[in-house]
Amino acid sequence: MTVSFKGKTPSRRAFLKGAAAAGGTLAGAGAAHAAGDPEITELQPWMQQLGDGVDVAPYGKPSEYEAHVQRRTVEWLTADPVSSINFTPLHELDGIITPNGLCFERHHSGTAHIDPAKHRLMINGLVDTPLVFNMADLMRFPRENHVYFLECAANSGMEWRGAQLNGCQFTHGMIHNVMYTGVKLKYLLEEAGVKTNGKWIMPEGADAAAMTRSIPMEKALDDCLVVWKMNGEALRPEQGYPLRLVVPGWEGNMWVKWLRRIEVGDEPWHHREETSKYTDLLSDGTARRFTWEMDAKSVITSPSPQAPILHGKGPTVLTGLAWSGRGTIPRVDVTIDGGKTWHEARMSGPSLDKSMHRFYFEFDWDGGELLLQSRAHDSTGYVQPTKDELREYRGTNSIYHNNGIQTWYVNKNGEAENVEVS
Amino acid sequence: TPVMAEKLGLGRPASDDEIAAWDIDIRPDGQGLPEGSGSVMDGEDLYMDQCSVCHGVFGEAEGRWPVLAGGDGSLSDDRPVKTIGSYWPYLSTVWDYVHRAMPFGDAQSLSNDEVYAITAYLMYLNYLVEDDFVLSKENFLEVRMPNEENFFMDDRADAELVAFAKSEVCMSDCKDNVEITARAAIVDVTPEDADAREARAARLG
């Protein structure tokens, strides 16, 4: 008997595509098969033949059928792929932890590839003793584990003037959420001995952009970490291997990668990434500086433009993510009618400070048009505003810190689109 | 949480030459600024040679590379042009950034005098100085950028957080009518995702 793998034949794919376009009326195991489902009645190769040995993949990869779950770029956003951004495929993920290989990237001079044996961390400036640490030194400090989201300040920035990109990967995917292992920055600063007039720190990267930001000492001593692990393994090169700064709840630009130096000073430095960039222009021509915290925000990841409803009407799972730079997310509301009626979503999974939270809302889809929104409440009482509410305060040229409520329009075929509503 | 009663004695003191090699940052008050000087004329040659291919002969930029000059008075326009002259609050930022990170792909290749000269030329491109200007450590702090006063500390706590903190939110009958006012599909600038969609459909099928 010859067993052919039907899942990959062009005819089957075309058929499924057609079925999806027709409203997903046929859905695999849910459909009636007069002669029995061949996936059951026919012997499949994996039921008969031997699979891979344990020596085939010393470092495993996702199934080949998940090959489309990838970071993606939008070429027209930047001049060059080296100082650029890509996006986490939020629509394909669940839970709250972002797999390391899918964490979005933002570099200013590309991914540096650093030999950890050659990496050094210097602490200098207004300290009693300027110090140099190597990686082995750092691993002898007491360690901490924390799950934090890292959101680029520009996440959703392309949406200030209206609905532009079609998919939550593109509108909300400059974010990831992983468990970091490292040492409290406070311990390193105490080791050097901060002088009484040391009010600011300036972390600096070892890459060719030599990224610098000014961070107030209160934050540095509060919850900042210097980390070398993410989700249990070494940082990925594109996430700062071998060392990065973690600045919980604050804009991603400050999480300096390839961290090589921390200077202590009495004033902020007003460097390029906190003057020309990462300042928020308001409609009157003035600009906010040092807009560090990321405000409470949420997005429905499915259904969404890249994750249409393929199963037809009936039981439907709506899910999404919520987070706040100021605490936890005790509650998310969702609407399926554009905000006429709201429902309290079901939170599932750990609720951790300055971490992503997962929410679900199960409903019975009647096959009609939907306007989906989610509205996060954070532990300070802040409620995620609409985009129009934000525009009233800021205009449309702020670029950064767009945490307005996202709307997806779902048509009768289950296809979703990024829209704005009145 | 472990509390360290005393220092662990890890790491080693940094030497003066090590600090000098890495501590290259400068601040608006001039801290860190090295000895040196450079003229607009010298800066023009350097700029044409090393910068103009990306940033344009007049600082107007090629493609999507950053625009360095122009845009004066445009910050409250519908489409503001944010440049060194129209937006940046401090000249020290120009010096520091050019020195640490430019030219793109050949960072930290410019001497201190060359950075002074390029900074002077960027001032000239922004009509801030005449073509005979020479920038130096001595006169650096005399420069004031046009937009310095228009930056202010994050005021969201007062301006927004109070307004957006709500003890009660509307849950039903919140509006009578909902209209779609903007559509991404009409803008149509999202990268083609057909393969990913097909793969997803096949997997779920």
Contacts between the chains, C-beta under 8 A, distances in Angstrom:
chain1	res1	chain2	res2	distance
A	7	B	202	6.9
A	12	B	202	7.6
A	13	B	198	6.3
A	13	B	202	5.4
A	16	B	201	5.4
A	16	B	202	5.6
A	16	B	205	4.2
A	17	B	198	5.8
A	17	B	201	6.0
A	19	B	205	7.4
A	20	B	201	4.8
A	20	B	205	7.9
A	27	B	204	7.9
A	27	B	205	7.2
A	28	B	204	7.6
A	28	B	205	5.3
A	65	B	199	7.5
A	65	B	202	7.8
A	65	B	203	5.2
A	66	B	203	7.6
A	67	B	199	6.9
A	68	B	195	6.6
A	68	B	196	4.0
A	68	B	199	3.9
A	68	B	200	6.2
A	70	B	196	7.6
A	72	B	191	6.4
A	72	B	193	7.7
A	72	B	196	8.0
A	73	B	191	7.3
A	74	B	189	7.8
A	74	B	190	7.6
A	74	B	191	5.8
A	75	B	191	7.3
A	76	B	64	7.8
A	76	B	189	6.8
A	78	B	64	6.2
A	79	B	54	7.6
A	79	B	63	5.4
A	79	B	64	3.8
A	79	B	65	4.7
A	79	B	66	8.0
A	80	B	65	7.8
A	80	B	104	7.8
A	82	B	104	7.9
A	82	B	105	8.0
A	83	B	104	7.2
A	92	B	200	7.6
A	108	B	101	7.4
A	109	B	101	6.9
A	109	B	104	7.2
A	109	B	105	7.7
A	109	B	107	6.9
A	122	B	14	5.4
A	122	B	18	6.9
A	122	B	19	7.2
A	122	B	22	5.8
A	123	B	11	7.9
A	123	B	14	7.7
A	124	B	14	5.8
A	124	B	19	5.1
A	124	B	22	7.9
A	124	B	23	5.9
A	125	B	23	7.7
A	129	B	13	5.6
A	130	B	13	6.4
A	130	B	14	3.9
A	130	B	19	5.9
A	131	B	11	4.1
A	131	B	12	6.8
A	131	B	13	6.4
A	131	B	14	6.0
A	132	B	11	6.0
A	132	B	12	5.7
A	132	B	13	7.5
A	132	B	14	4.7
A	132	B	18	6.6
A	133	B	10	6.8
A	133	B	11	4.2
A	137	B	10	4.7
A	137	B	11	5.1
A	138	B	10	7.9
A	140	B	8	7.0
A	140	B	10	5.5
A	141	B	8	6.7
A	141	B	10	6.7
A	142	B	2	4.1
A	142	B	4	7.1
A	144	B	1	7.7
A	162	B	182	4.0
A	162	B	187	7.5
A	163	B	182	4.4
A	163	B	183	5.8
A	163	B	184	4.1
A	163	B	187	7.0
A	164	B	184	5.6
A	164	B	187	5.1
A	164	B	189	6.3
A	165	B	184	6.1
A	165	B	189	6.8
A	165	B	190	5.0
A	166	B	184	4.4
A	166	B	185	6.3
A	166	B	190	4.1
A	167	B	190	6.2
A	167	B	193	6.9
A	170	B	190	6.1
A	170	B	191	7.8
A	187	B	4	6.0
A	187	B	8	7.9
A	190	B	4	6.8
A	190	B	7	6.8
A	191	B	7	5.3
A	191	B	8	6.5
A	191	B	10	6.3
A	191	B	11	6.3
A	192	B	11	7.9
A	193	B	7	7.8
A	202	B	25	6.5
A	204	B	22	7.6
A	204	B	25	7.3
A	208	B	101	6.8
A	208	B	105	7.4
A	208	B	107	4.3
A	208	B	108	7.9
A	209	B	100	8.0
A	209	B	101	5.1
A	209	B	107	7.4
A	210	B	100	4.4
A	210	B	101	5.7
A	210	B	107	6.8
A	210	B	108	7.7
A	212	B	25	6.2
A	212	B	100	7.5
A	260	B	22	7.0
A	261	B	22	5.3
A	261	B	23	7.4
A	263	B	23	6.5
A	263	B	25	6.8
A	265	B	27	7.5
A	265	B	31	7.7
A	267	B	27	6.3
A	267	B	29	6.8
A	267	B	31	8.0
A	268	B	27	8.0
A	269	B	25	5.9
A	269	B	27	5.2
A	269	B	96	7.7
A	270	B	27	6.8
A	270	B	28	5.3
A	270	B	89	6.7
A	270	B	90	5.2
A	270	B	92	7.0
A	270	B	93	5.9
A	271	B	25	7.1
A	271	B	93	6.0
A	271	B	96	6.0
A	271	B	97	6.9
A	272	B	93	5.5
A	272	B	96	7.2
A	272	B	97	4.0
A	272	B	101	7.6
A	275	B	88	5.7
A	275	B	89	5.5
A	275	B	90	6.5
A	275	B	93	5.0
A	275	B	151	7.6
A	276	B	82	7.1
A	276	B	84	7.8
A	276	B	87	6.7
A	276	B	88	5.6
A	276	B	93	6.9
A	276	B	97	7.9
A	279	B	151	6.4
A	281	B	75	6.4
A	281	B	80	6.3
A	281	B	82	7.1
A	283	B	76	6.5
A	284	B	76	5.7
A	285	B	75	3.6
A	285	B	76	3.6
A	285	B	80	7.6
A	285	B	150	6.4
A	286	B	75	7.9
A	286	B	150	4.7
A	286	B	151	7.2
A	286	B	152	6.4
A	287	B	75	7.7
A	287	B	87	7.8
A	287	B	150	6.2
A	287	B	151	5.2
A	287	B	152	7.6
A	288	B	151	7.6
A	288	B	152	6.5
A	288	B	153	7.6
A	288	B	154	5.2
A	288	B	155	6.8
A	288	B	156	7.6
A	289	B	151	4.7
A	289	B	152	6.9
A	289	B	153	6.4
A	289	B	154	7.0
A	290	B	153	5.9
A	290	B	154	5.1
A	291	B	154	4.5
A	291	B	156	6.9
A	292	B	154	6.9
A	293	B	156	7.6
A	295	B	156	7.3
A	295	B	160	8.0
A	295	B	164	7.9
A	305	B	184	7.5
A	305	B	190	7.8
A	306	B	193	6.2
A	306	B	196	7.0
A	306	B	197	6.9
A	306	B	200	7.7
A	307	B	200	7.3
A	308	B	197	7.9
A	310	B	201	6.1
A	310	B	204	5.5
A	310	B	205	7.8
A	311	B	204	7.9
A	333	B	169	6.8
A	333	B	171	7.2
A	337	B	178	7.0
A	338	B	175	7.8
A	338	B	178	3.4
A	339	B	174	5.6
A	339	B	175	6.0
A	339	B	178	6.5
A	340	B	172	7.8
A	340	B	173	7.0
A	340	B	174	5.6
A	340	B	175	5.5
A	340	B	176	7.8
A	340	B	178	6.5
A	341	B	171	7.2
A	341	B	172	5.1
A	341	B	173	7.5
A	341	B	174	7.1
A	342	B	169	7.2
A	342	B	170	7.0
A	342	B	171	4.7
A	342	B	172	7.2
A	342	B	174	6.9
A	343	B	171	7.9
A	371	B	178	6.0
A	371	B	180	7.7
A	375	B	169	7.1
A	377	B	169	7.8
A	380	B	161	7.6
A	380	B	165	6.8
A	381	B	165	4.3
A	381	B	166	7.3
A	381	B	167	6.9
A	382	B	161	6.0
A	382	B	164	5.4
A	382	B	165	5.0
A	383	B	164	5.9
A	383	B	165	6.9
A	383	B	166	4.7
A	383	B	169	5.8
A	384	B	164	7.8
A	385	B	160	7.9
A	385	B	164	5.1
A	389	B	164	7.4
A	393	B	159	6.2
A	393	B	160	5.7
A	397	B	80	5.7
A	409	B	180	6.1
A	409	B	183	7.6
A	417	B	183	6.2
A	417	B	184	6.2
A	417	B	185	5.2
A	418	B	183	7.5
A	418	B	184	3.7
A	418	B	185	7.8
A	419	B	180	4.9
A	419	B	181	7.7
A	419	B	182	6.2
A	419	B	183	5.1
A	419	B	184	7.0
A	420	B	180	7.2
A	420	B	181	5.0
A	420	B	182	4.0
A	421	B	178	5.1
A	421	B	179	6.4
A	421	B	180	5.7
A	421	B	181	6.1
A	422	B	177	7.3
A	422	B	178	6.2
A	422	B	179	4.3
A	422	B	181	5.5
